[in-house]
């Protein structure tokens, strides 16, 4: 999925501003503090962009992705799922109690959100009342 021309133009303006920020000291000879005040950035950001420019050139001035490098999902086996569904159906436990029992029985620590997603997948997130009418 590509960027629109307006977004592309905005990105180029940011890169140009960062390039000017880094080279302003060479051009004017002013202190880093004065230059940073003029551009409205911190000295920490100035040195960050300067180091990235030294390492990667003009490509280093673009924003880096904030996406995590790796995410460690806990794989839920069918046996675990069976245990969760069994606790829900036989004991009529909610997510918090199921979490507590799994920790005690199996030694498995899952979040209540994960348990809720499993129950919802099987339509067991809301239990029907068994009251006699």
C-alpha positions as CSV (number, residue, x, y, z in Angstrom):
1,X,0.0,0.0,0.0
2,X,1.6,3.2,-1.1
3,X,1.5,6.7,0.3
4,X,-0.6,9.5,-1.2
5,X,1.4,12.3,-2.8
6,X,0.6,14.7,0.1
7,X,2.0,12.2,2.6
8,X,5.1,11.6,0.4
9,X,5.6,15.3,0.2
10,X,5.3,15.7,4.0
11,X,7.9,12.9,4.5
12,X,10.3,14.6,2.2
13,X,9.8,17.9,4.1
14,X,10.6,16.1,7.4
15,X,13.8,14.5,6.0
16,X,14.9,17.9,4.5
17,X,14.3,19.6,7.9
18,X,16.4,16.9,9.7
19,X,19.1,17.3,7.1
20,X,19.2,21.0,7.6
21,X,19.2,20.6,11.3
22,X,22.2,18.4,11.2
23,X,24.2,20.6,8.8
24,X,23.2,24.0,10.3
25,X,26.1,23.8,12.7
26,X,28.6,23.5,9.8
27,X,26.9,26.3,7.9
28,X,26.5,28.8,10.7
29,X,28.9,27.8,13.4
30,X,26.3,28.3,16.1
31,X,26.0,26.1,19.1
32,X,23.8,23.0,19.0
33,X,21.5,24.4,21.7
34,X,20.7,27.5,19.7
35,X,20.1,25.5,16.5
36,X,17.8,23.0,18.4
37,X,15.8,25.9,19.8
38,X,15.3,27.3,16.3
39,X,14.1,24.0,14.9
40,X,12.0,23.1,18.0
41,X,13.8,19.9,18.8
42,X,15.8,18.6,21.7
43,X,19.6,18.2,21.7
44,X,19.1,14.5,22.3
45,X,17.1,14.3,19.0
46,X,19.8,16.3,17.2
47,X,22.5,13.8,18.2
48,X,20.2,10.9,17.4
49,X,19.6,12.2,13.8
50,X,23.2,13.1,13.4
51,X,24.4,9.6,14.4
52,X,21.8,8.0,12.1
53,X,22.9,10.2,9.3
54,X,26.6,9.2,9.8
55,X,25.7,5.5,9.8
56,X,23.1,5.3,7.1
57,X,23.3,8.5,5.1
58,X,20.1,10.2,3.9
59,X,18.1,7.0,4.5
60,X,18.8,7.2,8.2
61,X,16.8,10.4,8.5
62,X,13.5,8.7,7.8
63,X,11.4,7.4,10.7
64,X,12.0,3.8,11.8
65,X,9.2,1.4,12.2
66,X,7.8,1.1,15.7
67,X,6.6,-2.4,15.1
68,X,8.1,-5.0,17.5
69,X,10.8,-7.1,16.0
70,X,9.3,-10.3,17.3
71,X,6.3,-11.3,19.3
72,X,6.3,-14.5,21.3
73,X,2.8,-16.0,21.3
74,X,2.2,-18.9,23.6
75,X,0.9,-21.8,21.5
76,X,-2.2,-23.3,22.9
77,X,-2.4,-27.0,22.3
78,X,-5.6,-28.9,21.8
79,X,-5.2,-30.5,25.3
80,X,-4.9,-27.1,26.9
81,X,-8.0,-26.0,25.0
82,X,-9.9,-29.1,26.1
83,X,-9.0,-28.4,29.7
84,X,-10.2,-24.8,29.5
85,X,-13.5,-25.8,27.9
86,X,-14.0,-28.6,30.4
87,X,-13.5,-26.1,33.3
88,X,-16.0,-23.8,31.7
89,X,-18.6,-26.4,31.0
90,X,-18.4,-28.6,34.1
91,X,-17.4,-26.1,36.8
92,X,-18.9,-23.1,35.1
93,X,-15.8,-21.0,35.9
94,X,-15.1,-17.6,34.5
95,X,-11.8,-16.5,32.9
96,X,-10.2,-15.5,36.2
97,X,-10.9,-18.8,37.9
98,X,-9.9,-20.7,34.9
99,X,-6.6,-18.8,34.9
100,X,-6.1,-19.6,38.6
101,X,-6.9,-23.3,38.0
102,X,-4.6,-23.6,35.0
103,X,-1.8,-22.1,37.0
104,X,-2.4,-24.6,39.8
105,X,-3.1,-27.7,37.8
106,X,-0.8,-27.5,34.8
107,X,1.5,-24.6,35.8
108,X,0.4,-22.7,32.7
109,X,0.0,-18.9,33.0
110,X,-2.4,-17.4,30.4
111,X,-4.0,-14.0,30.4
112,X,-7.7,-13.7,31.0
113,X,-8.0,-12.1,27.6
114,X,-6.5,-15.2,25.9
115,X,-8.9,-17.4,27.8
116,X,-11.8,-15.1,26.8
117,X,-10.8,-15.4,23.2
118,X,-10.8,-19.2,23.4
119,X,-14.2,-19.3,25.1
120,X,-15.6,-16.8,22.6
121,X,-14.3,-18.9,19.7
122,X,-16.5,-21.8,20.9
123,X,-19.5,-19.6,21.9
124,X,-18.9,-20.1,25.6
125,X,-18.1,-16.6,26.6
126,X,-21.7,-16.2,27.9
127,X,-23.2,-19.2,29.8
128,X,-27.0,-19.7,29.6
129,X,-28.8,-19.9,33.0
130,X,-29.9,-23.4,34.0
131,X,-32.7,-22.1,36.3
132,X,-35.8,-24.2,36.2
133,X,-38.9,-22.3,35.0
